[in-house]
């Protein structure tokens, strides 16, 4: 259940990205945890699982951006 909750929050936070110039460096974890808590999700599970979601999102988005710059 916690995995689904973390994925749901990650998708909801797609607009809450931290950026540096032309790179995405992560999601706003404070916003993500608040969104999860507002939905009644387990914050401990979110803290454990969101970094893995974030890592995949950052890699994929930055790869797409770099592809477009070539």
SESEZA-480855 format. One record per atom (N, C-alpha, C, O): atom name; z, x, y. Coordinates in Angstrom, 1 decimal, padded with zeros to 4 digits. Example, Ala and Ser with C-alpha at 12.3 -4.5 7.8 and 13.67 -1.06 7.14 Angstrom:
BEGIN
 atome     up   east  north
     N  007.8  013.2 -005.7
    CA  007.8  012.3 -004.5
     C  007.8  013.2 -003.3
     O  008.5  014.2 -003.3
     N  007.1  012.8 -002.2
    CA  007.1  013.7 -001.1
     C  007.9  012.9  000.0
     O  008.0  013.4  001.1
END
This chain:
BEGIN
 atome     up   east  north
     N  000.0  000.8 -001.2
    CA  000.0  000.0  000.0
     C  000.0  000.9  001.3
     O -000.7  000.6  002.2
     N  000.8  001.9  001.3
    CA  000.9  002.8  002.4
     C -000.5  003.4  002.8
     O -000.8  003.6  004.0
     N -001.3  003.8  001.8
    CA -002.6  004.4  002.0
     C -003.5  003.4  002.7
     O -004.2  003.8  003.7
     N -003.5  002.1  002.3
    CA -004.3  001.1  003.0
     C -003.8  001.0  004.4
     O -004.6  000.8  005.4
     N -002.5  000.9  004.6
    CA -001.9  000.8  006.0
     C -002.3  001.9  006.9
     O -002.7  001.7  008.0
     N -002.3  003.2  006.4
    CA -002.7  004.3  007.2
     C -004.1  004.3  007.5
     O -004.5  004.6  008.7
     N -005.0  003.8  006.6
    CA -006.4  003.7  006.9
     C -006.7  002.7  007.9
     O -007.5  002.8  008.8
     N -006.0  001.5  007.8
    CA -006.1  000.4  008.8
     C -005.8  000.9  010.2
     O -006.5  000.6  011.1
     N -004.7  001.6  010.3
    CA -004.3  002.2  011.6
     C -005.3  003.2  012.1
     O -005.6  003.2  013.3
     N -005.8  004.1  011.2
    CA -006.8  005.0  011.7
     C -008.0  004.4  012.2
     O -008.5  004.8  013.2
     N -008.5  003.3  011.5
    CA -009.6  002.6  012.0
     C -009.4  001.9  013.4
     O -010.2  001.9  014.3
     N -008.2  001.4  013.5
    CA -007.8  000.7  014.7
     C -007.7  001.7  015.9
     O -007.8  001.3  017.1
     N -007.4  002.9  015.6
    CA -007.2  004.0  016.6
     C -008.5  004.7  016.9
     O -008.4  005.8  017.6
     N -009.6  004.3  016.5
    CA -010.9  005.0  016.7
     C -011.1  005.2  018.2
     O -011.8  006.2  018.6
     N -010.6  004.4  019.1
    CA -010.7  004.5  020.5
     C -009.6  005.3  021.1
     O -009.6  005.6  022.3
     N -008.6  005.8  020.3
    CA -007.5  006.5  020.8
     C -007.6  008.0  020.4
     O -006.7  008.5  019.8
     N -008.7  008.6  020.8
    CA -009.0  010.0  020.3
     C -008.6  010.9  021.4
     O -008.8  010.7  022.6
     N -008.1  012.1  021.0
    CA -007.9  013.2  022.0
     C -009.1  014.1  021.9
     O -009.5  014.5  020.8
     N -009.6  014.5  023.1
    CA -010.8  015.3  023.1
     C -010.6  016.5  024.0
     O -009.7  016.6  024.9
     N -011.4  017.5  023.8
    CA -011.4  018.7  024.6
     C -012.9  019.1  024.7
     O -013.5  019.5  023.8
     N -013.4  019.0  025.9
    CA -014.8  019.2  026.2
     C -015.7  018.3  025.3
     O -015.7  017.1  025.4
     N -016.4  019.0  024.4
    CA -017.3  018.2  023.5
     C -016.8  018.1  022.1
     O -017.6  017.9  021.2
     N -015.5  018.2  021.9
    CA -014.9  018.2  020.6
     C -013.8  017.2  020.5
     O -013.0  017.0  021.5
     N -013.7  016.5  019.4
    CA -012.6  015.6  019.1
     C -011.5  016.5  018.5
     O -011.8  017.2  017.5
     N -010.3  016.4  019.0
    CA -009.2  017.3  018.4
     C -008.2  016.5  017.6
     O -007.3  017.0  017.0
     N -008.3  015.1  017.7
    CA -007.3  014.3  016.9
     C -007.2  012.9  017.5
     O -007.8  012.6  018.5
     N -006.4  012.1  016.7
    CA -006.1  010.8  017.2
     C -004.7  010.9  018.0
     O -003.9  011.8  017.7
     N -004.5  010.0  018.8
    CA -003.2  009.9  019.6
     C -002.2  009.4  018.6
     O -002.1  008.2  018.4
     N -001.4  010.3  018.0
    CA -000.4  009.9  017.0
     C  000.6  008.9  017.5
     O  001.1  008.0  016.8
     N  001.0  009.1  018.8
    CA  002.0  008.1  019.3
     C  001.5  006.7  019.4
     O  002.1  005.8  019.0
     N  000.2  006.6  019.8
    CA -000.4  005.3  019.8
     C -000.6  004.7  018.4
     O -000.3  003.6  018.1
     N -000.9  005.6  017.5
    CA -001.1  005.2  016.1
     C  000.1  004.7  015.4
     O  000.2  003.6  014.8
     N  001.2  005.4  015.7
    CA  002.5  005.0  015.1
     C  003.0  003.7  015.7
     O  003.5  002.8  015.0
     N  002.8  003.5  017.0
    CA  003.2  002.2  017.7
     C  002.3  001.1  017.2
     O  002.9  000.0  017.0
     N  001.0  001.3  017.0
    CA  000.2  000.2  016.4
     C  000.7 -000.1  015.0
     O  000.8 -001.3  014.7
     N  000.9  000.9  014.2
    CA  001.4  000.6  012.9
     C  002.7 -000.2  012.8
     O  002.9 -001.1  012.1
     N  003.7  000.2  013.7
    CA  005.0 -000.4  013.8
     C  004.8 -001.9  014.2
     O  005.4 -002.8  013.7
     N  003.9 -002.1  015.2
    CA  003.6 -003.4  015.7
     C  003.0 -004.3  014.6
     O  003.3 -005.6  014.6
     N  002.3 -003.7  013.6
    CA  001.8 -004.5  012.5
     C  002.8 -004.7  011.4
     O  002.5 -005.3  010.4
     N  004.0 -004.0  011.5
    CA  005.0 -004.1  010.5
     C  004.8 -003.1  009.4
     O  005.4 -003.3  008.3
     N  004.0 -002.1  009.6
    CA  003.7 -001.1  008.6
     C  004.9 -000.1  008.5
     O  005.6  000.1  009.5
     N  005.0  000.6  007.4
    CA  006.1  001.6  007.2
     C  005.8  002.9  008.0
     O  004.8  003.5  007.7
     N  006.6  003.2  009.0
    CA  006.3  004.4  009.8
     C  006.3  005.7  009.0
     O  005.6  006.6  009.4
     N  007.2  005.8  008.0
    CA  007.3  007.0  007.2
     C  006.0  007.2  006.5
     O  005.5  008.4  006.5
     N  005.4  006.2  005.9
    CA  004.1  006.3  005.2
     C  003.0  006.7  006.2
     O  002.2  007.5  005.8
     N  003.0  006.1  007.4
    CA  002.0  006.5  008.4
     C  002.1  008.0  008.8
     O  001.1  008.6  008.9
     N  003.3  008.4  009.0
    CA  003.5  009.8  009.4
     C  003.0  010.8  008.3
     O  002.5  011.9  008.6
     N  003.2  010.4  007.1
    CA  002.8  011.2  005.9
     C  001.3  011.2  005.8
     O  000.7  012.2  005.4
     N  000.6  010.0  005.9
    CA -000.8  009.9  005.6
     C -001.8  009.9  006.7
     O -002.9  010.3  006.5
     N -001.4  009.6  007.9
    CA -002.3  009.6  009.0
     C -002.9  011.0  009.3
     O -004.1  011.1  009.7
     N -002.2  012.1  009.1
    CA -002.8  013.4  009.4
     C -004.1  013.7  008.5
     O -005.0  014.3  008.9
     N -004.0  013.2  007.2
    CA -005.2  013.3  006.3
     C -006.3  012.5  006.8
     O -007.5  013.0  006.8
     N -006.1  011.3  007.3
    CA -007.1  010.4  007.9
     C -007.7  011.1  009.1
     O -008.9  011.2  009.3
     N -006.8  011.6  009.9
    CA -007.2  012.3  011.2
     C -008.1  013.5  010.9
     O -009.1  013.7  011.5
     N -007.7  014.3  009.9
    CA -008.5  015.5  009.6
     C -010.0  015.1  009.2
     O -010.9  015.7  009.6
     N -010.1  014.1  008.3
    CA -011.4  013.6  007.9
     C -012.2  013.1  009.1
     O -013.4  013.4  009.2
     N -011.6  012.3  010.0
    CA -012.3  011.7  011.1
     C -012.7  012.8  012.1
     O -013.9  012.8  012.5
     N -011.9  013.8  012.4
    CA -012.2  014.8  013.3
     C -013.4  015.6  012.8
     O -014.3  015.9  013.5
     N -013.3  016.0  011.5
    CA -014.4  016.8  010.9
     C -015.8  016.0  011.0
     O -016.8  016.6  011.4
     N -015.7  014.8  010.6
    CA -017.0  014.0  010.6
     C -017.5  013.8  012.0
     O -018.7  013.9  012.2
     N -016.7  013.4  012.9
    CA -017.1  013.2  014.3
     C -017.7  014.5  014.9
     O -018.7  014.4  015.5
     N -017.0  015.6  014.8
    CA -017.4  016.8  015.4
     C -018.7  017.3  014.7
     O -019.6  017.9  015.4
     N -018.9  017.1  013.4
    CA -020.1  017.4  012.8
     C -021.3  016.6  013.4
     O -022.4  017.2  013.6
     N -021.1  015.3  013.6
    CA -022.1  014.5  014.2
     C -022.5  015.0  015.6
     O -023.6  015.0  016.0
     N -021.4  015.3  016.4
    CA -021.7  015.7  017.7
     C -022.4  017.0  017.7
     O -023.4  017.2  018.5
     N -022.0  018.0  016.9
    CA -022.7  019.3  016.8
     C -024.2  019.1  016.3
     O -025.1  019.8  016.8
     N -024.4  018.2  015.4
    CA -025.8  017.9  015.0
     C -026.6  017.4  016.1
     O -027.8  017.8  016.3
     N -026.1  016.6  017.0
    CA -026.8  016.0  018.1
     C -027.1  017.1  019.2
     O -028.0  016.9  020.0
     N -026.3  018.2  019.2
    CA -026.5  019.2  020.2
     C -027.6  020.2  019.8
     O -028.0  021.0  020.7
     N -028.0  020.2  018.6
    CA -029.0  021.1  018.1
     C -030.4  020.7  018.6
     O -031.4  021.4  018.2
END
